[in-house]
Amino acid sequence: MSNDVYIVGIDMIRFGRFDGAKPETLAAQAALMALDDCGKSIGDIQAIYAGTCNGTMMGQRMLHYI
């Protein structure tokens, strides 16, 4: 069993104000852009580990949009 971790794609949304946008939709957009950067799709992912922010389950809500 290997414990190697590889980062194969990165991206981010621009800094700024996004009136009316939910944080989880912005996070989902950035995650999908990172997948696109490495030529992968959500179907290529075997596991996703998502954290939380102030008890809001942000990671889980972001994954709902993906």
N, C-alpha and C positions, 0 to 999 in steps of 0.2 A: 504494500500500500504506500502510495506517495502522498506527501503533504505539500507538494509544490503548488503554488498559486501563480497564475499568469493573468496579467491585465492586457487584453488584446484590443480594446476599443475604449476611446474616451470622447467626451463631448460635453457641452454645457450650453444652457440658454444664456442669452445676453443679460447683463446686469441692467436693472431698471425697475420701474414700477409697472405692475401688471394689474391694473384695476379690474376687479371682478373675477380674476383668475384664482382658482383654488390651488393651494400649494401642492396638493397631490397630483394635479394635472400637469403642473410645471415640472415636477419631479419625474413623472411618467414620460413626458416629452424628452427630457434630458437622457433618461435611461434608454429610450428607443433610438435616440440619435447615437448613443454610444454603441448599441448593437449594430446599427447601420454602419458605423465607422469600421467595425471589424468584419462586416459582411455576414453577420449572424442575424437570426430572428429569435423571437421568444420561444419558438419550438425547439431551438438548439440548446436551451438552458435546462440543465438537470435539476438544479436547486437554486433557490433564491433565499438569501438571508436578509431580512429587513428589520431595521431597528424602529424605535419609536421616539417621538419628540413630545415631551411633557405629557405623556400618557394619552396621546391622541391617536396612536396606532398609524402614524403617517406612512410607514413603509407598507403596511398591509393595504391601506387605502390607495396608495400609489399603484400597487400591483393590480388592483381592481381595474384601473384604467388601461393597463398594458394588456 
